[in-house]
Amino acid sequence: MKIGIIGAEKQEVELLYRELEASGKPVDVRRRANLEFHQGFIDGKPVVVVCCGVGKVNAALCAQVLICDFGVDAIVNTGSAGGLAEGLNVLDMVVCTDAVQHDFDTTPFGYAAGQIPGTESPFFKADQSMRDKALAAFSRVSPRFETPSRMIPGRIATGDAFISNPAARDRIVSHFSPACVEMEGGAVAQACVANGTPFVIIRSISDLAGHEADMSYADFSRQASHRSAAVVIDFVKHQ
C-alpha cells in the first residue's frame, strides 16, 4: 500500500521528511501544481509526503494530485488543530471519525449546514480501519511524550479561517459538534470520498480556538505538529 501524507505547514511534515532521508533509500522529489511531492519509504513502506499549504483549495488540490499522479492507495492528513470538545486540552489528539466544512452554506437552497450540493451528507466519513490503526499508533508512541496526553476519536470541522473568536467557536460547536477545528481536513476528505480513496485525519491540539484568554498556538503549534507526525510515522510502520 502506498500512502500519501499531507501537512499544511513545513513544521507538520519536517519529521516525515527526515524519516524519508533516514531510510537509506533515494527520495524522489517531483513538482506538481507548484508543490513538492517527496516520494520514498518509511520502514520499507512506500509513501509520498507533501506540504500542501494552508486552506481548503490547497488541500483538495494536493489530495487530487496524490491520487491521480502518484497513485496512492490511502491518504493521511496530519497537523495541528484548535480543540473544541469538552475536556480536550492542548497537546491532546483527535483522530477523525468524519469531517465537515463548517464554512460551506447553501441552506437557502434547502441543504443542511455544511452540505455540498451533490453530496448525500455534510459529513465525510474517515476509514474505520485507518482510524483504529491511528489509535493503536498513538498508544505505542504517547509514552514517549514529555507531557502526557490522550487521543479521542471525533468529528473534525474545516474552514478557511483561523478560529480564535469565541462567537465563531460557539457557532461551529452548535452546528456541528466537532472535536476540533482546522483548515484542511474537510477538503482532503471531500477529495478522497469523491475518488473512493480511504483517508484519516490525525490532529494534535495547539490551542482551544478562542476558548482560553491567552492564545497558545504560537507556543504549542510546533510541538503539536511533531506529535501528530510521530503518530503518523508509527502508523505507517505498522501497515
Secondary structure as UniProt FT lines:
FT   STRAND          3..7
FT   HELIX           10..22
FT   STRAND          28..32
FT   TURN            33..34
FT   STRAND          35..42
FT   TURN            43..44
FT   STRAND          45..51
FT   HELIX           56..68
FT   STRAND          74..83
FT   TURN            86..87
FT   TURN            90..91
FT   STRAND          93..101
FT   TURN            102..103
FT   HELIX           107..109
FT   TURN            113..114
FT   TURN            117..118
FT   STRAND          124..125
FT   HELIX           128..141
FT   HELIX           142..144
FT   STRAND          151..158
FT   HELIX           166..176
FT   STRAND          180..182
FT   HELIX           185..195
FT   STRAND          199..207
FT   TURN            209..210
FT   HELIX           217..237
//
